[in-house]
Amino acid sequence: GAKPAVCKHWLRGLCKRGDGCDFLHHYDAARMPECYFYSKFGECGNQDCPFLHGDATASTAGCPWYDRGFCRHGPLCKYKHTRRVMCANYLVGFCPEGPKCKFVQ
């Protein structure tokens, strides 16, 4: 079948799979891999970045596992990990702000 995207390792000259690689080993602007910075942070500061900067996708959405407390993929997760601060009042039993509280409950 068709190879889905340009090999990110080949782009850096580091792919060791050669012809056995599941990704393209030639430059194709339409099939570039997604930009790591754009996928993790929703922005990329490199104006000449050759990688794809897609619209809001699953990769820019919050990670449901991280939001529950732990994601086994860590920094390699394809979803965005957003650090949040727990509400101290909620932790001890009651938050007077309720759903309007700016902290996680």
N, CA, C and O atoms as CSV, one atom per row, in Angstrom:
chain,resi,resn,atom,element,x,y,z
A,1,GLY,N,N,0.799,-1.189,0.000
A,1,GLY,CA,C,0.000,0.000,0.000
A,1,GLY,C,C,0.842,1.253,0.000
A,1,GLY,O,O,2.068,1.200,0.105
A,2,ALA,N,N,0.172,2.372,-0.118
A,2,ALA,CA,C,0.841,3.666,-0.135
A,2,ALA,C,C,1.413,3.983,1.240
A,2,ALA,O,O,0.802,3.689,2.268
A,3,LYS,N,N,2.570,4.574,1.238
A,3,LYS,CA,C,3.207,4.950,2.497
A,3,LYS,C,C,2.565,6.251,2.974
A,3,LYS,O,O,2.378,7.179,2.187
A,4,PRO,N,N,2.224,6.321,4.275
A,4,PRO,CA,C,1.406,7.424,4.770
A,4,PRO,C,C,2.083,8.789,4.859
A,4,PRO,O,O,1.431,9.814,4.661
A,5,ALA,N,N,3.358,8.815,5.150
A,5,ALA,CA,C,4.019,10.103,5.369
A,5,ALA,C,C,5.512,9.966,5.136
A,5,ALA,O,O,6.050,8.861,5.073
A,6,VAL,N,N,6.160,11.094,5.012
A,6,VAL,CA,C,7.618,11.125,4.873
A,6,VAL,C,C,8.224,10.676,6.206
A,6,VAL,O,O,7.752,11.072,7.272
A,7,CYS,N,N,9.249,9.868,6.142
A,7,CYS,CA,C,9.912,9.350,7.339
A,7,CYS,C,C,10.641,10.478,8.068
A,7,CYS,O,O,11.533,11.115,7.509
A,8,LYS,N,N,10.252,10.716,9.322
A,8,LYS,CA,C,10.875,11.803,10.077
A,8,LYS,C,C,12.343,11.506,10.375
A,8,LYS,O,O,13.142,12.427,10.546
A,9,HIS,N,N,12.696,10.231,10.438
A,9,HIS,CA,C,14.098,9.867,10.678
A,9,HIS,C,C,14.923,10.058,9.402
A,9,HIS,O,O,16.075,10.489,9.460
A,10,TRP,N,N,14.326,9.735,8.256
A,10,TRP,CA,C,14.999,9.928,6.972
A,10,TRP,C,C,15.294,11.408,6.749
A,10,TRP,O,O,16.351,11.765,6.228
A,11,LEU,N,N,14.346,12.276,7.151
A,11,LEU,CA,C,14.545,13.718,6.991
A,11,LEU,C,C,15.804,14.193,7.717
A,11,LEU,O,O,16.467,15.129,7.270
A,12,ARG,N,N,16.127,13.553,8.823
A,12,ARG,CA,C,17.309,13.918,9.606
A,12,ARG,C,C,18.526,13.074,9.235
A,12,ARG,O,O,19.597,13.240,9.819
A,13,GLY,N,N,18.367,12.166,8.263
A,13,GLY,CA,C,19.476,11.305,7.837
A,13,GLY,C,C,19.765,10.182,8.819
A,13,GLY,O,O,20.888,9.681,8.876
A,14,LEU,N,N,18.751,9.777,9.601
A,14,LEU,CA,C,18.970,8.790,10.650
A,14,LEU,C,C,18.181,7.497,10.491
A,14,LEU,O,O,18.250,6.638,11.371
A,15,CYS,N,N,17.434,7.324,9.405
A,15,CYS,CA,C,16.638,6.106,9.248
A,15,CYS,C,C,17.545,4.942,8.872
A,15,CYS,O,O,18.320,5.024,7.919
A,16,LYS,N,N,17.439,3.865,9.631
A,16,LYS,CA,C,18.264,2.678,9.405
A,16,LYS,C,C,17.497,1.559,8.707
A,16,LYS,O,O,18.060,0.496,8.445
A,17,ARG,N,N,16.225,1.784,8.403
A,17,ARG,CA,C,15.396,0.731,7.803
A,17,ARG,C,C,15.530,0.631,6.284
A,17,ARG,O,O,15.197,-0.398,5.696
A,18,GLY,N,N,16.008,1.675,5.663
A,18,GLY,CA,C,16.188,1.649,4.208
A,18,GLY,C,C,14.901,1.345,3.475
A,18,GLY,O,O,13.864,1.950,3.749
A,19,ASP,N,N,14.965,0.388,2.521
A,19,ASP,CA,C,13.785,0.034,1.726
A,19,ASP,C,C,12.707,-0.648,2.564
A,19,ASP,O,O,11.557,-0.721,2.131
A,20,GLY,N,N,13.043,-1.142,3.737
A,20,GLY,CA,C,12.082,-1.806,4.614
A,20,GLY,C,C,11.274,-0.835,5.465
A,20,GLY,O,O,10.417,-1.261,6.239
A,21,CYS,N,N,11.529,0.439,5.336
A,21,CYS,CA,C,10.820,1.446,6.138
A,21,CYS,C,C,9.379,1.566,5.665
A,21,CYS,O,O,9.092,1.492,4.471
A,22,ASP,N,N,8.489,1.751,6.615
A,22,ASP,CA,C,7.066,1.901,6.304
A,22,ASP,C,C,6.698,3.319,5.869
A,22,ASP,O,O,5.534,3.592,5.574
A,23,PHE,N,N,7.682,4.224,5.828
A,23,PHE,CA,C,7.421,5.610,5.469
A,23,PHE,C,C,8.218,6.008,4.231
A,23,PHE,O,O,9.161,5.320,3.840
A,24,LEU,N,N,7.828,7.125,3.621
A,24,LEU,CA,C,8.478,7.610,2.395
A,24,LEU,C,C,9.905,8.061,2.659
A,24,LEU,O,O,10.208,8.650,3.697
A,25,HIS,N,N,10.774,7.773,1.697
A,25,HIS,CA,C,12.152,8.257,1.757
A,25,HIS,C,C,12.417,9.207,0.603
A,25,HIS,O,O,13.459,9.139,-0.048
A,26,HIS,N,N,11.468,10.088,0.358
A,26,HIS,CA,C,11.654,11.217,-0.550
A,26,HIS,C,C,10.744,12.350,-0.078
A,26,HIS,O,O,9.718,12.114,0.560
A,27,TYR,N,N,11.128,13.557,-0.396
A,27,TYR,CA,C,10.404,14.720,0.083
A,27,TYR,C,C,9.083,14.885,-0.651
A,27,TYR,O,O,9.056,14.920,-1.882
A,28,ASP,N,N,7.990,14.986,0.093
A,28,ASP,CA,C,6.664,15.227,-0.459
A,28,ASP,C,C,5.964,16.185,0.507
A,28,ASP,O,O,5.557,15.774,1.594
A,29,ALA,N,N,5.821,17.449,0.127
A,29,ALA,CA,C,5.278,18.476,1.020
A,29,ALA,C,C,3.889,18.139,1.534
A,29,ALA,O,O,3.538,18.509,2.655
A,30,ALA,N,N,3.094,17.443,0.730
A,30,ALA,CA,C,1.731,17.103,1.138
A,30,ALA,C,C,1.690,15.950,2.133
A,30,ALA,O,O,0.672,15.730,2.788
A,31,ARG,N,N,2.790,15.215,2.248
A,31,ARG,CA,C,2.801,14.049,3.135
A,31,ARG,C,C,3.881,14.137,4.213
A,31,ARG,O,O,4.414,13.124,4.666
A,32,MET,N,N,4.185,15.354,4.604
A,32,MET,CA,C,5.158,15.553,5.671
A,32,MET,C,C,4.545,15.134,7.006
A,32,MET,O,O,3.328,15.207,7.175
A,33,PRO,N,N,5.378,14.695,7.960
A,33,PRO,CA,C,4.834,14.380,9.285
A,33,PRO,C,C,4.374,15.654,9.983
A,33,PRO,O,O,4.769,16.760,9.614
A,34,GLU,N,N,3.537,15.478,10.994
A,34,GLU,CA,C,3.022,16.620,11.741
A,34,GLU,C,C,4.118,17.239,12.597
A,34,GLU,O,O,4.958,16.530,13.150
A,35,CYS,N,N,4.107,18.545,12.702
A,35,CYS,CA,C,5.078,19.292,13.504
A,35,CYS,C,C,4.897,18.942,14.981
A,35,CYS,O,O,3.793,19.042,15.517
A,36,TYR,N,N,5.974,18.535,15.627
A,36,TYR,CA,C,5.920,18.153,17.040
A,36,TYR,C,C,5.441,19.322,17.904
A,36,TYR,O,O,4.570,19.145,18.757
A,37,PHE,N,N,5.998,20.499,17.690
A,37,PHE,CA,C,5.652,21.647,18.513
A,37,PHE,C,C,4.198,22.070,18.307
A,37,PHE,O,O,3.511,22.430,19.263
A,38,TYR,N,N,3.733,22.025,17.057
A,38,TYR,CA,C,2.346,22.395,16.789
A,38,TYR,C,C,1.390,21.384,17.406
A,38,TYR,O,O,0.343,21.755,17.938
A,39,SER,N,N,1.751,20.103,17.335
A,39,SER,CA,C,0.869,19.075,17.878
A,39,SER,C,C,0.811,19.106,19.397
A,39,SER,O,O,-0.235,18.817,19.977
A,40,LYS,N,N,1.916,19.452,20.052
A,40,LYS,CA,C,1.946,19.461,21.513
A,40,LYS,C,C,1.467,20.771,22.115
A,40,LYS,O,O,0.791,20.768,23.144
A,41,PHE,N,N,1.806,21.883,21.494
A,41,PHE,CA,C,1.543,23.184,22.103
A,41,PHE,C,C,0.563,24.059,21.318
A,41,PHE,O,O,0.187,25.139,21.776
A,42,GLY,N,N,0.152,23.591,20.133
A,42,GLY,CA,C,-0.801,24.355,19.343
A,42,GLY,C,C,-0.200,25.508,18.580
A,42,GLY,O,O,-0.925,26.295,17.972
A,43,GLU,N,N,1.141,25.626,18.601
A,43,GLU,CA,C,1.819,26.684,17.859
A,43,GLU,C,C,3.242,26.254,17.541
A,43,GLU,O,O,3.806,25.374,18.190
A,44,CYS,N,N,3.801,26.890,16.539
A,44,CYS,CA,C,5.175,26.617,16.132
A,44,CYS,C,C,5.825,27.955,15.812
A,44,CYS,O,O,5.296,28.733,15.018
A,45,GLY,N,N,6.966,28.220,16.426
A,45,GLY,CA,C,7.639,29.496,16.230
A,45,GLY,C,C,8.520,29.552,14.996
A,45,GLY,O,O,9.041,30.620,14.674
A,46,ASN,N,N,8.706,28.444,14.292
A,46,ASN,CA,C,9.575,28.404,13.124
A,46,ASN,C,C,8.766,28.741,11.870
A,46,ASN,O,O,7.955,27.931,11.422
A,47,GLN,N,N,8.979,29.915,11.308
A,47,GLN,CA,C,8.231,30.325,10.122
A,47,GLN,C,C,8.560,29.474,8.909
A,47,GLN,O,O,7.746,29.382,7.990
A,48,ASP,N,N,9.739,28.844,8.879
A,48,ASP,CA,C,10.142,28.010,7.752
A,48,ASP,C,C,9.968,26.517,8.039
A,48,ASP,O,O,10.564,25.682,7.358
A,49,CYS,N,N,9.165,26.181,9.032
A,49,CYS,CA,C,8.973,24.781,9.426
A,49,CYS,C,C,8.371,23.987,8.265
A,49,CYS,O,O,7.323,24.368,7.745
A,50,PRO,N,N,9.014,22.885,7.848
A,50,PRO,CA,C,8.510,22.099,6.728
A,50,PRO,C,C,7.408,21.116,7.123
A,50,PRO,O,O,6.783,20.507,6.255
A,51,PHE,N,N,7.168,20.960,8.413
A,51,PHE,CA,C,6.200,19.968,8.885
A,51,PHE,C,C,4.779,20.506,8.833
A,51,PHE,O,O,4.569,21.715,8.739
A,52,LEU,N,N,3.801,19.603,8.893
A,52,LEU,CA,C,2.396,19.977,8.788
A,52,LEU,C,C,1.898,20.631,10.064
A,52,LEU,O,O,2.220,20.204,11.173
A,53,HIS,N,N,1.117,21.660,9.884
A,53,HIS,CA,C,0.466,22.355,10.992
A,53,HIS,C,C,-1.031,22.273,10.741
A,53,HIS,O,O,-1.639,23.217,10.238
A,54,GLY,N,N,-1.617,21.143,11.095
A,54,GLY,CA,C,-3.030,20.912,10.829
A,54,GLY,C,C,-3.925,21.710,11.738
A,54,GLY,O,O,-3.474,22.310,12.714
A,55,ASP,N,N,-5.211,21.710,11.407
A,55,ASP,CA,C,-6.201,22.358,12.256
A,55,ASP,C,C,-6.316,21.580,13.555
A,55,ASP,O,O,-5.645,20.563,13.732
A,56,ALA,N,N,-7.152,22.044,14.454
A,56,ALA,CA,C,-7.318,21.374,15.745
A,56,ALA,C,C,-7.696,19.914,15.511
A,56,ALA,O,O,-8.764,19.612,14.977
A,57,THR,N,N,-6.820,19.036,15.912
A,57,THR,CA,C,-7.024,17.601,15.737
A,57,THR,C,C,-6.927,16.935,17.087
A,57,THR,O,O,-6.811,17.605,18.113
A,58,ALA,N,N,-6.974,15.625,17.088
A,58,ALA,CA,C,-6.847,14.870,18.336
A,58,ALA,C,C,-5.534,15.178,19.023
A,58,ALA,O,O,-5.448,15.153,20.251
A,59,SER,N,N,-4.495,15.474,18.224
A,59,SER,CA,C,-3.191,15.707,18.824
A,59,SER,C,C,-3.127,17.017,19.611
A,59,SER,O,O,-2.270,17.170,20.482
A,60,THR,N,N,-4.025,17.966,19.315
A,60,THR,CA,C,-4.029,19.205,20.088
A,60,THR,C,C,-5.110,19.173,21.156
A,60,THR,O,O,-5.227,20.099,21.959
A,61,ALA,N,N,-5.893,18.112,21.165
A,61,ALA,CA,C,-6.912,17.961,22.202
A,61,ALA,C,C,-6.254,17.465,23.482
A,61,ALA,O,O,-5.168,16.887,23.452
A,62,GLY,N,N,-6.908,17.691,24.575
A,62,GLY,CA,C,-6.378,17.241,25.857
A,62,GLY,C,C,-6.360,15.722,25.968
A,62,GLY,O,O,-7.229,15.039,25.426
A,63,CYS,N,N,-5.373,15.207,26.668
A,63,CYS,CA,C,-5.247,13.762,26.878
A,63,CYS,C,C,-6.205,13.340,27.984
A,63,CYS,O,O,-6.097,13.830,29.108
A,64,PRO,N,N,-7.138,12.441,27.690
A,64,PRO,CA,C,-8.094,12.036,28.723
A,64,PRO,C,C,-7.433,11.297,29.888
A,64,PRO,O,O,-7.907,11.381,31.021
A,65,TRP,N,N,-6.352,10.578,29.619
A,65,TRP,CA,C,-5.664,9.841,30.693
A,65,TRP,C,C,-4.884,10.791,31.589
A,65,TRP,O,O,-4.895,10.647,32.811
A,66,TYR,N,N,-4.210,11.760,30.983
A,66,TYR,CA,C,-3.462,12.745,31.762
A,66,TYR,C,C,-4.423,13.564,32.627
A,66,TYR,O,O,-4.116,13.888,33.774
A,67,ASP,N,N,-5.598,13.897,32.060
A,67,ASP,CA,C,-6.587,14.666,32.807
A,67,ASP,C,C,-7.104,13.894,34.022
A,67,ASP,O,O,-7.533,14.497,35.005
A,68,ARG,N,N,-7.064,12.551,33.955
A,68,ARG,CA,C,-7.491,11.735,35.093
A,68,ARG,C,C,-6.365,11.476,36.078
A,68,ARG,O,O,-6.593,10.916,37.150
A,69,GLY,N,N,-5.138,11.882,35.719
A,69,GLY,CA,C,-4.044,11.753,36.665
A,69,GLY,C,C,-2.782,11.095,36.154
A,69,GLY,O,O,-1.707,11.359,36.693
A,70,PHE,N,N,-2.863,10.231,35.117
A,70,PHE,CA,C,-1.663,9.552,34.648
A,70,PHE,C,C,-1.824,9.107,33.202
A,70,PHE,O,O,-2.844,8.532,32.821
A,71,CYS,N,N,-0.794,9.384,32.403
A,71,CYS,CA,C,-0.762,8.908,31.017
A,71,CYS,C,C,0.491,8.067,30.856
A,71,CYS,O,O,1.597,8.551,31.097
A,72,ARG,N,N,0.332,6.819,30.453
A,72,ARG,CA,C,1.479,5.916,30.343
A,72,ARG,C,C,2.417,6.285,29.196
A,72,ARG,O,O,3.551,5.808,29.144
A,73,HIS,N,N,1.955,7.125,28.282
A,73,HIS,CA,C,2.791,7.508,27.146
A,73,HIS,C,C,3.733,8.663,27.478
A,73,HIS,O,O,4.700,8.901,26.753
A,74,GLY,N,N,3.464,9.370,28.550
A,74,GLY,CA,C,4.325,10.473,28.965
A,74,GLY,C,C,4.491,11.512,27.868
A,74,GLY,O,O,3.518,11.873,27.206
A,75,PRO,N,N,5.725,12.004,27.665
A,75,PRO,CA,C,5.937,13.057,26.663
A,75,PRO,C,C,5.763,12.579,25.222
A,75,PRO,O,O,5.713,13.405,24.310
A,76,LEU,N,N,5.670,11.280,24.997
A,76,LEU,CA,C,5.479,10.756,23.643
A,76,LEU,C,C,4.005,10.645,23.265
A,76,LEU,O,O,3.679,10.222,22.156
A,77,CYS,N,N,3.121,11.018,24.171
A,77,CYS,CA,C,1.683,10.942,23.925
A,77,CYS,C,C,1.300,11.847,22.760
A,77,CYS,O,O,1.828,12.951,22.623
A,78,LYS,N,N,0.379,11.375,21.922
A,78,LYS,CA,C,-0.056,12.178,20.782
A,78,LYS,C,C,-1.071,13.245,21.187
A,78,LYS,O,O,-1.412,14.110,20.379
A,79,TYR,N,N,-1.553,13.195,22.418
A,79,TYR,CA,C,-2.483,14.191,22.921
A,79,TYR,C,C,-1.751,15.221,23.767
A,79,TYR,O,O,-0.651,14.962,24.256
A,80,LYS,N,N,-2.348,16.366,23.935
A,80,LYS,CA,C,-1.723,17.464,24.678
A,80,LYS,C,C,-1.877,17.247,26.183
A,80,LYS,O,O,-2.970,16.950,26.667
A,81,HIS,N,N,-0.783,17.395,26.912
A,81,HIS,CA,C,-0.796,17.299,28.369
A,81,HIS,C,C,-0.779,18.706,28.945
A,81,HIS,O,O,0.200,19.436,28.787
A,82,THR,N,N,-1.862,19.086,29.613
A,82,THR,CA,C,-1.973,20.407,30.200
A,82,THR,C,C,-1.935,20.275,31.717
A,82,THR,O,O,-2.809,19.659,32.328
A,83,ARG,N,N,-0.909,20.864,32.305
A,83,ARG,CA,C,-0.769,20.813,33.763
A,83,ARG,C,C,-1.809,21.737,34.386
A,83,ARG,O,O,-1.956,22.889,33.980
A,84,ARG,N,N,-2.526,21.214,35.376
A,84,ARG,CA,C,-3.548,21.993,36.062
A,84,ARG,C,C,-3.317,21.937,37.559
A,84,ARG,O,O,-2.725,20.990,38.075
A,85,VAL,N,N,-3.786,22.951,38.241
A,85,VAL,CA,C,-3.630,23.034,39.693
A,85,VAL,C,C,-4.950,22.635,40.352
A,85,VAL,O,O,-6.009,23.161,40.009
A,86,MET,N,N,-4.874,21.703,41.297
A,86,MET,CA,C,-6.059,21.264,42.017
A,86,MET,C,C,-6.533,22.350,42.974
A,86,MET,O,O,-5.729,23.125,43.492
A,87,CYS,N,N,-7.819,22.400,43.202
A,87,CYS,CA,C,-8.416,23.337,44.141
A,87,CYS,C,C,-8.180,22.824,45.563
A,87,CYS,O,O,-8.628,21.733,45.918
A,88,ALA,N,N,-7.479,23.612,46.366
A,88,ALA,CA,C,-7.181,23.217,47.749
A,88,ALA,C,C,-8.461,23.081,48.565
A,88,ALA,O,O,-8.564,22.185,49.404
A,89,ASN,N,N,-9.428,23.948,48.334
A,89,ASN,CA,C,-10.698,23.865,49.061
A,89,ASN,C,C,-11.436,22.565,48.733
A,89,ASN,O,O,-11.977,21.907,49.622
A,90,TYR,N,N,-11.451,22.206,47.457
A,90,TYR,CA,C,-12.118,20.979,47.040
A,90,TYR,C,C,-11.450,19.749,47.652
A,90,TYR,O,O,-12.122,18.796,48.046
A,91,LEU,N,N,-10.132,19.784,47.726
A,91,LEU,CA,C,-9.396,18.653,48.292
A,91,LEU,C,C,-9.724,18.418,49.767
A,91,LEU,O,O,-9.699,17.278,50.231
A,92,VAL,N,N,-10.033,19.490,50.508
A,92,VAL,CA,C,-10.363,19.314,51.924
A,92,VAL,C,C,-11.864,19.140,52.144
A,92,VAL,O,O,-12.307,18.995,53.283
A,93,GLY,N,N,-12.642,19.151,51.074
A,93,GLY,CA,C,-14.052,18.811,51.231
A,93,GLY,C,C,-15.075,19.701,50.564
A,93,GLY,O,O,-16.129,19.202,50.171
A,94,PHE,N,N,-14.823,21.008,50.411
A,94,PHE,CA,C,-15.842,21.885,49.851
A,94,PHE,C,C,-15.209,23.127,49.239
A,94,PHE,O,O,-14.346,23.761,49.847
A,95,CYS,N,N,-15.644,23.463,48.040
A,95,CYS,CA,C,-15.177,24.688,47.384
A,95,CYS,C,C,-16.366,25.625,47.239
A,95,CYS,O,O,-17.346,25.273,46.582
A,96,PRO,N,N,-16.302,26.817,47.840
A,96,PRO,CA,C,-17.415,27.763,47.749
A,96,PRO,C,C,-17.633,28.306,46.332
A,96,PRO,O,O,-18.716,28.804,46.024
A,97,GLU,N,N,-16.601,28.214,45.456
A,97,GLU,CA,C,-16.743,28.707,44.080
A,97,GLU,C,C,-17.529,27.739,43.198
A,97,GLU,O,O,-18.094,28.145,42.182
A,98,GLY,N,N,-17.566,26.480,43.575
A,98,GLY,CA,C,-18.294,25.468,42.796
A,98,GLY,C,C,-17.743,25.354,41.387
A,98,GLY,O,O,-16.527,25.378,41.194
A,99,PRO,N,N,-18.631,25.230,40.388
A,99,PRO,CA,C,-18.182,25.087,38.995
A,99,PRO,C,C,-17.464,26.322,38.443
A,99,PRO,O,O,-16.806,26.233,37.406
A,100,LYS,N,N,-17.577,27.456,39.108
A,100,LYS,CA,C,-16.912,28.684,38.652
A,100,LYS,C,C,-15.458,28.757,39.089
A,100,LYS,O,O,-14.735,29.673,38.698
A,101,CYS,N,N,-15.025,27.790,39.902
A,101,CYS,CA,C,-13.648,27.778,40.409
A,101,CYS,C,C,-12.666,27.662,39.258
A,101,CYS,O,O,-12.891,26.895,38.321
A,102,LYS,N,N,-11.574,28.423,39.322
A,102,LYS,CA,C,-10.568,28.402,38.263
A,102,LYS,C,C,-9.613,27.222,38.375
A,102,LYS,O,O,-8.809,26.983,37.474
A,103,PHE,N,N,-9.699,26.482,39.482
A,103,PHE,CA,C,-8.839,25.315,39.690
A,103,PHE,C,C,-9.593,24.023,39.360
A,103,PHE,O,O,-10.818,24.020,39.245
A,104,VAL,N,N,-8.850,22.938,39.210
A,104,VAL,CA,C,-9.449,21.646,38.873
A,104,VAL,C,C,-10.136,21.060,40.104
A,104,VAL,O,O,-9.590,21.079,41.207
A,105,GLN,N,N,-11.342,20.540,39.892
A,105,GLN,CA,C,-12.077,19.895,40.981
A,105,GLN,C,C,-12.425,18.484,40.607
A,105,GLN,O,O,-13.046,17.771,41.395
